[in-house]
């Protein structure tokens, strides 16, 4: 099953995250199929860049969205 989830990047104590589509059975740090967004919690306000069209296309193909990414999508839609 495919999952849209966060992948941690960055240095120690300064994480940034990619929003990626990957196989749910694999580790979050393993290869991913597509990058659909970016999240930086270290800035004020936190930077959220999501390609909502890509996310919806992957959901149409059966990908499940993690709870964290679902909350980021809500925050990104409110900011627009």
C-alpha positions in Angstrom: 0.0 0.0 0.0 1.2 3.5 -0.8 1.4 6.2 1.9 1.9 9.9 1.7 4.1 10.7 4.7 6.9 12.9 6.0 10.6 12.0 5.5 13.0 13.7 7.9 16.0 15.6 6.4 18.3 18.2 7.7 20.9 18.4 10.5 20.6 17.5 14.2 18.1 19.6 16.0 17.2 21.4 12.7 14.8 19.1 10.9 13.2 19.8 7.6 10.8 17.3 6.1 9.9 16.2 2.6 6.3 15.0 1.9 6.8 11.9 -0.1 4.8 9.0 -1.6 6.3 5.7 -0.5 5.5 2.0 0.2 4.0 1.8 3.7 5.8 -1.5 4.3 9.2 0.1 3.9 11.1 2.3 6.3 10.4 6.1 6.1 14.1 6.6 5.1 14.0 4.2 2.2 13.5 5.2 -1.4 10.3 7.0 -2.3 8.2 7.2 -5.5 7.5 10.9 -5.7 8.1 14.1 -3.6 4.9 16.1 -3.3 5.8 18.7 -0.8 8.1 20.3 1.8 7.7 21.3 5.4 10.1 23.4 7.5 9.0 23.8 11.1 12.1 25.9 12.1 10.9 29.1 10.4 8.3 31.5 11.9 5.6 30.9 10.6 6.5 27.3 9.5 7.0 26.9 5.8 4.6 24.5 4.1 4.8 23.9 0.4 2.5 21.2 -1.0 1.5 20.2 -4.5 -2.1 19.5 -3.8 -2.9 18.3 -7.3 -0.2 15.7 -7.1 -1.5 14.6 -3.6 -5.0 14.3 -4.9 -3.7 12.3 -8.0 -1.9 9.9 -5.7 -5.0 9.5 -3.5 -6.9 8.7 -6.6 -4.5 5.8 -7.2 -5.1 4.5 -3.7 -2.4 6.2 -1.6 -3.3 6.8 2.1 -2.4 10.1 3.8 -0.8 10.0 7.2 -2.4 12.0 10.0 0.5 14.5 10.1 0.3 15.2 6.4 -3.4 15.5 6.6 -3.0 18.2 9.2 -0.4 20.0 7.1 -2.9 19.9 4.1 -5.5 21.6 6.3 -3.0 24.3 7.5 -1.9 24.9 3.9 -5.5 25.4 2.7 -6.2 27.8 5.6 -3.2 29.9 4.7 -4.4 30.4 1.1 
